[in-house]
Amino acid sequence: MGHRVTIAVPDSLFERLQPVKQRFNISAICQEALEMAILHEELEIQAITDHNLLERLQAEKKILLKKVRQEGLELGIRSSSKLSYQDFLHFERVMPMAEAFDEEVLDYLWTFLDRKQYPEQARLQDRDFAYLLEVDPQSRVAFAQGWLEGVLTIWENLKAHVEKSQ
C-alpha cells in the first residue's frame, strides 16, 4: 500500500503542467525522481562512511606525499651543485622552520632556482608531479621540505671537509 505525499510546485510549472498532465502519470514521475534522489544521497553517504574507501584514500595520499617529498629531495641533491657556501648556511638555519612552511614556499623555491639559473626542465623528473604541485598545497609543502632535506644531505656530507680546509 502506498502513502500519499503532497508536493508543491511553483505557479509557473503548475500552469505549464495543465495542458499536458493527461499525457503522463505525475505520481510515477515524482516517485521515480524521488527514488533517484534518495539513491543518490544513500550512495554519497555510503561512500563517505565507507571506512575501507576512507582508509585506502588516506593511505594513497600518504604514499603520494612521500613520493612528492622524494622528488623534492632528489631535486635538492641535483641542484646543490649550484649553491654557494652562504646558501648552505642559510638553508641550515631555515631547516628548523621547515615544518611551518606554507604553500607559497614552492614559489620561493622556483624563484630561488631561477636566480641560480637551475634549468626549469631539470627540476621535475616525473612530469605528473607538475600538475599535482599546481593543485595541492600539501604537495607543494612536501616537495619544498624534500628539497631542503636533499640540499642539507649534501651539506652534511661536505660540511666537515669545507670546515677543515680553513
C-alpha positions in Angstrom: 0.0 0.0 0.0 1.3 3.4 -0.9 1.4 6.6 1.2 0.2 9.9 0.0 2.6 12.7 -0.3 1.7 16.2 -1.3 4.2 18.2 -3.3 4.2 21.9 -4.0 5.3 23.3 -7.4 5.8 26.9 -8.5 2.8 28.6 -10.2 4.6 28.7 -13.5 5.3 25.0 -13.5 1.7 24.2 -12.5 0.4 26.3 -15.4 2.7 24.5 -17.9 1.6 21.2 -16.5 -2.2 21.8 -17.0 -2.3 21.3 -20.8 -0.1 18.1 -20.8 -1.0 16.4 -17.5 -3.1 13.8 -19.2 -0.1 12.5 -21.2 1.8 11.1 -18.3 1.5 9.8 -14.8 2.5 12.6 -12.4 2.7 10.2 -9.4 5.0 7.8 -11.3 7.3 10.6 -12.4 7.5 12.0 -8.8 8.2 8.5 -7.4 11.0 7.9 -9.9 12.5 11.3 -9.3 12.3 10.8 -5.5 13.8 7.3 -5.9 16.7 8.7 -7.8 17.3 11.5 -5.4 17.2 9.1 -2.4 19.5 6.6 -4.1 22.0 9.4 -4.9 22.0 10.5 -1.3 22.4 7.0 0.1 25.3 6.3 -2.3 27.0 9.5 -1.2 26.5 8.7 2.5 27.8 5.1 1.9 30.9 6.4 0.0 31.7 8.9 2.7 31.2 6.5 5.6 32.8 3.5 3.9 35.9 3.1 6.1 37.6 0.9 3.5 37.4 3.7 1.0 38.5 6.3 3.5 41.4 4.2 4.7 42.5 3.4 1.2 42.4 7.1 0.1 44.3 8.2 3.2 47.0 5.5 2.5 47.2 6.6 -1.1 47.5 10.2 -0.1 50.3 9.4 2.4 52.2 7.4 -0.3 51.7 10.2 -2.9 53.0 12.8 -0.4 56.1 10.6 0.2 56.7 10.4 -3.5 56.4 14.1 -3.9 58.8 14.7 -1.0 61.2 12.2 -2.5 61.0 14.0 -5.9 61.8 17.3 -4.0 64.7 15.6 -2.2 66.2 14.4 -5.4 65.9 17.9 -6.9 67.6 19.2 -3.8 70.5 16.8 -4.3 70.8 17.6 -8.0 70.5 21.4 -7.6 73.1 21.5 -4.7 75.9 22.0 -7.2 74.5 25.5 -7.9 74.6 26.6 -4.2 77.1 28.7 -2.5 78.6 28.3 0.9 76.4 31.1 2.1 73.3 29.3 0.6 74.1 26.1 2.5 74.5 28.1 5.8 71.2 29.8 5.1 69.3 26.6 4.5 70.9 25.0 7.5 69.3 27.9 9.6 66.0 27.5 7.8 65.6 23.8 8.4 64.0 24.0 11.8 61.2 26.1 10.3 60.5 23.6 7.5 57.5 22.1 9.4 55.8 25.5 9.3 56.2 26.1 5.6 53.1 27.2 3.8 52.0 26.5 0.2 53.8 29.7 -1.1 57.1 28.1 -0.3 57.3 26.4 -3.7 57.0 29.8 -5.4 60.0 31.0 -3.4 61.9 27.8 -4.3 61.2 28.2 -8.0 62.3 31.9 -7.8 65.5 30.9 -6.0 66.3 28.2 -8.5 65.7 30.7 -11.3 68.2 33.1 -9.7 70.7 30.2 -9.5 69.9 29.6 -13.2 69.0 26.0 -12.5 67.2 24.8 -15.6 63.4 24.5 -15.3 63.3 21.3 -17.5 65.6 19.6 -15.0 63.5 20.3 -11.9 60.9 17.5 -12.1 61.9 14.0 -13.1 58.2 12.9 -13.1 56.1 15.4 -15.1 52.9 14.1 -13.4 54.1 16.0 -10.3 53.9 19.3 -12.1 50.1 19.2 -12.1 49.9 17.9 -8.5 52.1 20.8 -7.4 49.7 23.2 -9.1 46.6 21.9 -7.4 47.6 20.5 -4.0 49.0 22.8 -1.3 50.2 19.9 0.8 52.2 18.6 -2.1 53.9 22.0 -2.6 55.0 22.0 1.0 56.1 18.3 1.0 58.1 19.0 -2.2 59.9 22.0 -0.8 60.6 20.2 2.5 62.1 17.4 0.5 64.2 19.8 -1.5 65.6 21.3 1.7 66.3 17.9 3.1 68.2 16.9 -0.1 70.2 20.1 0.0 71.1 19.5 3.6 72.0 15.9 2.9 74.7 17.1 0.6 75.7 19.9 3.0 76.2 17.4 5.9 78.4 15.3 3.6 80.5 18.3 2.6 80.4 20.5 5.8 83.3 18.8 7.7 85.5 18.9 4.6 84.7 22.5 3.9 85.4 23.5 7.6 88.7 21.6 7.6 90.1 23.5 4.7 90.2 26.7 6.6 
